[in-house]
Amino acid sequence: MSRLFCSLLTLLLLSLFALPGHADHSALRNDTFNTLPDSHAGSFRTDGQRFWDHEAAQRDERHFFAFIYSGGLHVASGACAGGICTSPAFSTEAFVPERVNQSPTAIAYSAIGTGDVCWVIISSDNNGITGWTRVGTTAYYYQCEGDTTPNEPSLPPNSASLMRVSISANAITSVRDMRNRSPFFSTVDIAMLPTPGVVGRGIRVRDSIRGLWMDEGSQWFSLSGRTVNVEEFGASPTATAAVNSTAIQAAIDAVASTGGRILVPQRYATNVALATPNVHIEFVGLGPETSAIINATSDVFSLGSHILPNNLVIRDMTLESGTGGGHIFVVAGSNQIGGMVLSNLYLLQRNDARSVWFHNTSGTYIDNLVQQVWSQHTLTATVPTWNFPTDGGNVNTNTWFRCRFTNTGNYAVLIGNNNSAVNFQYQNTFRDINFEDPRGGAISLTSANGAILEGIGVYDLLGVTTRTLFRFLTGGVSGNTPRNITLRNIQRIGGTLGVGLFDVHIDNNPVNAAISISNVRNDGGSAFAVDLGDNIVFIVNSSMTINNGNRSVNYTGDSLSVGNMMPFTFDSLTPAQITGVVIDYNPGLGGYWRLSSDASRNISGIAGGVNGRHLYIYNAGEFDILLLNDDGSSAAANRIITLAGGNLTITPNHWVQLIYDATTPRWRVVNYY
């Protein structure tokens, strides 16, 4: 009797002290481990150790939040009929906080309509949850809203979020991952962050700026420094191009309202152009070898307007377009790009008919910096590598610095100007540039004003050039002529220029071209050739063949000024001593002659006169040299007209200046010193 009494008393006490309202989890726990096995026993299992570690964490208060250990998602597909859409079966292992191990089960979403959104959770509650539809006797519950902009419902106790499912009248259209994968942090949308005030509390945000956020008392702040990682949004080197395109675009959209930094840590294939919003965005990789975005079928980036402070920065990665791809960068409509920085990039364009950069004809591109960027195109390209056709747009004050261009079919950089009004492309600068096999042309600038090309090397010309390497053209209307051009320290290493082509060509601007050329030359191959038209040019310390006013001059020397139809040279020439009467003297093309004679000698004429050619003659000897005035012993075109109207004596250590007048035609003395 006493034993029966004790048993009844024990049952009564247990019922009295049982916690009210506690859910019945027994049917769902699925936990077969009653005692912790000896770690040295042969029956010890890894999974068993994991579950006991979890329960030990609960006991020691090191486990704070419900989380999904594995599974928990179905794909965006399924059969829909009669107002019901049935998902594929899926399994889930969760700790809520007790372990729930749900075997593969499909969900039949019922009473659905166009635009419905359903929230799916897993719970250890076996008694049902108010407002939620239970899937049979499983651990799955769902709640649907006929709303295209739904609000996430509050999460019931002993539950964890799985997904948000979008459903139309005849299809499951998308599935968004809502799982919390960590037992130490809860996971919410950024709009669901609780009111700050618990200093040190951390929560993982699963949308917008994803990652860990910390409560510092008065506000929540992102521990990532507002950097989003494309892999947080589903990008993966092993994922399909479609998946990566969606994921990377989602990462961009996450910073669309505030701007931010986007981390591209690995190499990803895409198949849709990535669209950038009109805010400050910085794309950051881990280096061109490690990080890449590769598009084989369309443009890589479609850029919105980015003007400081909403500028664009892209650095430390590879961007590649395949043979069937589009432009790497395309700027649509009248979008403007200003203050952009492209740095440490490898830009590989494999498509002959597409560019690395294509800027719409009406866009503006101003104050941008392209530095340490390698642009590679093809020798059969039909379009420029960097293409700014411009029709009313402006391409001003941009800098290419320490860049490399490999292979061109139709110029590495082309800045055009088809404006019907007088309009210039101002102060674009190219410094420390390496061109490798640019047989299709290096740089073409139209209506350039204040352009600077400095420290340019042309290497590996493995074939005859098909275009002039550096050209400056008149655009739109006749007033848009090139002017204020500086070419400095340009060298071509070997190579052969095509027939009628030049290293440098500058369209005519005979009034105010103000062209300055210094230290330009070739090292092997064809002579460095410059076509100056009828421009006024100042040349210093260069070696070249000059085509000016349809007259060709070979020039090697210290300085040269070339005006309209007036080529003249200053390189020094010291001919052999004069030992007799000289008729039609022609010792060479030098512009400065140092003459001497064995006695007083006469020069009756000088050959080689070209309209406007200047010649300086210095008597470096010990005897007089006489220039005979209009002497009949020389050909008419070689005769000399002196200032005195008679013969002119050049005494030792004195010199005269002559200019050739093709109209007369005669050499005319203009100065005697």
C-alpha positions, 0 to 999 in steps of 0.5 A, spaced: 500 500 500 505 504 501 509 503 494 502 505 491 501 511 495 508 513 493 507 512 486 501 516 486 504 522 490 510 522 485 505 523 479 501 528 483 507 532 485 510 532 477 503 534 475 503 540 480 510 543 478 509 542 470 510 548 467 504 551 464 503 552 456 509 548 455 509 545 448 509 538 447 516 536 443 516 529 444 514 527 437 519 531 434 525 531 438 527 525 434 533 525 439 535 517 441 541 519 445 540 518 453 547 518 455 553 521 453 557 515 451 564 514 453 569 517 448 573 511 448 567 506 446 567 503 439 560 505 439 561 513 439 559 516 433 561 523 430 553 525 430 552 523 437 558 528 439 555 534 435 548 533 438 551 533 445 555 538 444 549 542 442 545 540 448 552 542 453 552 549 449 544 550 451 546 548 459 552 552 459 548 558 456 552 558 450 547 557 445 542 563 444 538 563 438 534 557 434 538 555 427 538 551 421 543 546 421 542 543 414 537 543 409 531 548 410 529 550 402 526 547 396 527 550 389 522 555 385 518 549 382 512 545 383 506 543 380 500 548 381 492 546 380 486 548 383 489 554 387 494 549 390 501 549 388 505 543 391 513 544 392 518 539 391 520 535 398 525 537 402 528 536 409 531 540 414 535 539 421 534 545 426 535 546 433 529 551 435 532 550 441 531 542 441 533 538 435 528 537 430 530 532 424 524 533 419 524 528 413 523 530 406 516 533 405 513 537 400 508 543 402 502 544 398 500 552 399 493 553 398 488 558 397 493 562 393 492 568 388 497 572 383 502 575 387 501 571 394 507 571 398 508 565 403 513 565 409 515 558 411 518 556 418 520 550 422 518 549 429 518 544 435 511 545 437 506 539 436 500 543 438 499 548 432 501 555 432 495 560 431 495 564 425 500 559 421 498 553 417 501 546 419 503 541 414 500 535 416 503 532 422 510 535 420 515 540 423 513 545 417 508 551 418 507 556 413 503 563 412 501 566 406 499 574 404 496 576 398 500 582 397 506 584 393 509 588 398 508 583 404 511 584 411 515 579 415 510 576 420 513 575 427 517 568 429 513 564 434 517 561 440 521 554 438 521 556 431 526 558 426 525 561 419 526 557 413 524 561 406 519 566 403 516 563 397 513 568 392 507 564 388 503 566 382 496 563 380 500 557 376 507 557 379 512 558 384 516 564 382 522 565 387 524 562 393 528 567 398 533 564 403 531 566 410 535 561 414 539 563 420 545 558 420 548 560 426 546 559 434 550 565 436 546 570 432 539 571 430 538 573 423 533 578 420 532 583 415 535 590 416 528 593 417 527 588 423 532 590 427 530 591 434 530 598 437 538 599 439 539 599 447 543 593 448 550 594 448 554 589 445 548 585 442 549 582 435 544 580 429 546 578 422 542 582 417 540 577 411 538 583 406 541 590 404 548 590 407 548 583 409 553 580 415 553 582 422 551 588 425 552 591 432 548 594 437 552 600 440 547 603 445 544 608 440 544 605 433 546 599 430 552 599 425 555 594 420 561 590 422 563 590 415 564 597 414 558 597 409 561 592 405 557 587 401 560 580 399 557 578 392 557 571 395 553 573 401 548 574 395 549 567 392 555 568 387 559 562 387 565 560 382 561 554 381 554 557 380 551 558 373 552 565 369 545 566 371 545 565 378 551 569 379 548 575 375 542 575 379 546 575 386 551 580 384 546 585 381 542 583 388 549 586 392 549 592 387 541 593 389 543 592 396 547 599 396 542 602 391 540 607 396 546 609 400 552 607 396 557 602 399 563 597 397 562 591 394 567 585 395 568 581 389 573 575 392 573 570 386 572 569 379 564 569 377 561 568 370 555 572 368 550 573 362 547 579 364 549 586 364 550 589 371 546 595 372 549 600 377 545 606 380 546 613 381 550 613 387 557 612 390 559 605 389 566 601 389 567 594 387 573 591 390 577 585 388 583 581 391 587 582 385 586 581 377 589 574 378 584 572 384 577 576 382 574 576 376 567 578 372 566 574 366 561 575 361 560 571 355 554 573 352 552 581 353 555 587 356 559 586 363 557 593 366 551 598 364 553 604 368 548 609 370 550 617 372 556 617 376 558 624 378 562 626 384 560 625 390 556 619 387 562 617 383 564 610 381 571 606 383 573 599 380 579 596 382 583 590 383 580 585 378 579 582 371 573 584 367 572 580 361 568 579 355 568 573 351 568 573 343 560 573 343 560 578 349 558 585 349 562 591 351 565 591 358 563 598 360 557 601 356 554 608 358 547 609 355 543 615 354 546 621 356 549 619 363 555 622 365 561 619 368 565 624 373 570 623 378 571 615 376 577 611 378 579 605 375 585 602 378 589 595 377 584 592 372 585 587 367 580 588 361 580 583 356 575 584 350 575 578 346 570 581 341 572 584 335 566 588 334 565 591 341 569 595 346 572 595 353 569 602 354 563 605 349 560 611 351 554 614 348 555 620 343 551 625 347 554 623 354 559 627 358 566 624 361 570 628 365 575 628 371 576 621 371 582 617 372 584 610 369 591 608 372 595 601 372 590 598 367 591 593 362 586 593 356 587 588 351 583 587 345 584 584 338 588 585 332 582 584 328 578 589 332 573 593 328 572 598 333 576 602 338 578 599 345 576 605 348 571 609 344 568 616 345 564 617 339 561 623 342 556 628 338 554 634 343 558 630 349 564 632 352 570 628 354 575 633 358 580 633 363 581 625 363 587 622 365 590 615 363 596 613 367 601 608 367 596 604 363 598 598 358 594 597 351 595 590 347 593 589 340 589 594 336 585 594 330 582 601 330 585 605 335 586 603 343 583 610 345 578 614 340 575 621 342 571 623 337 567 630 336 561 630 331 558 636 334 555 641 329 558 647 333 565 649 335 566 645 341 573 642 344 575 636 348 579 639 353 586 637 357 586 629 356 592 626 358 596 620 357 602 619 361 607 613 362 603 609 357 605 602 354 602 600 347 604 593 345 603 591 337 598 597 336 598 596 328 591 599 328 593 605 331 594 608 338 591 614 340 586 618 335 583 625 338 578 629 335 578 637 336 583 636 342 585 642 346 590 642 351 592 634 350 598 631 353 602 625 351 608 624 355 612 618 356 609 613 351 612 607 348 610 603 342 613 596 342 612 589 339 609 592 332 610 585 329 606 587 322 606 593 318 601 599 321 594 600 318 593 606 321 597 612 323 599 611 330 597 618 334 593 622 330 589 629 331 583 631 327 579 636 326 571 635 328 564 637 326 566 644 323 572 647 321 573 651 327 574 645 331 581 644 329 587 641 334 591 646 338 595 646 344 598 639 343 604 637 347 608 631 345 613 629 349 618 623 350 615 618 345 619 612 342 617 607 337 621 601 338 622 598 331 616 596 327 614 598 320 609 604 318 604 603 312 605 606 306 602 614 307 602 613 314 605 616 320 607 616 327 604 623 328 599 626 324 596 633 326 590 636 322 592 643 319 591 649 324 596 654 321 594 660 325 594 658 332 595 650 333 601 651 338 604 644 337 610 642 342 614 636 340 620 634 344 624 628 345 620 623 340 624 618 336 625 611 333 629 605 335 630 601 329 625 600 324 622 606 319 624 613 321 619 616 326 615 620 321 611 626 323 605 629 318 604 637 321 600 639 315 601 647 315 601 648 323 606 652 327 610 647 331 616 647 336 620 641 336 626 640 341 631 634 341 628 629 336 629 625 330 624 624 325 622 625 318 617 631 317 612 632 312 610 639 313 606 643 307 607 638 303 614 638 303 619 633 307 625 634 311 629 630 315 631 632 322 635 630 327 638 636 332 637 640 338 631 645 336 626 646 330 621 651 329 616 649 323 611 654 321 606 655 315 610 652 309 616 654 312 621 648 314 628 650 317 633 646 321 638 648 326 642 642 326 650 644 325 654 642 319 661 643 318 663 642 311 670 640 308 674 647 307 673 651 301 679 651 296 676 654 290 670 658 287 663 655 289 658 655 284 651 652 287 654 650 293 650 644 297 654 641 302 648 638 306 641 640 309 644 642 316 641 649 318 647 652 321 653 651 316 660 653 319 665 654 313 672 655 312 677 656 306 684 656 304 684 663 302 679 668 300 673 665 296 667 666 293 660 663 293 656 664 287 649 660 289 646 655 294 642 649 291 637 646 295 632 652 296 625 651 299 620 656 300 621 659 307 627 655 309 632 659 313 640 658 313 645 661 318 652 661 315 658 662 320 665 664 318 669 659 322 676 660 318 681 665 317 680 668 310 674 672 308 668 668 304 664 672 299 657 671 297 656 674 290 650 678 289 645 675 283 651 672 280 650 669 273 654 663 274 649 660 278 642 657 276 637 662 277 634 658 283 640 658 287 642 665 286 643 670 292 640 677 293 645 681 298 642 686 303 648 691 300 646 690 293 653 688 291 657 682 294 657 681 301 664 679 305 663 674 311 669 676 315 672 671 320 668 670 326 662 673 323 655 670 320 649 671 316 642 669 316 638 667 309 631 665 307 629 662 301 624 666 297 620 661 292 617 667 288 623 670 286 626 665 286 632 667 290 636 666 297 635 673 300 640 675 306 636 678 312 641 679 317 649 680 317 652 679 324 
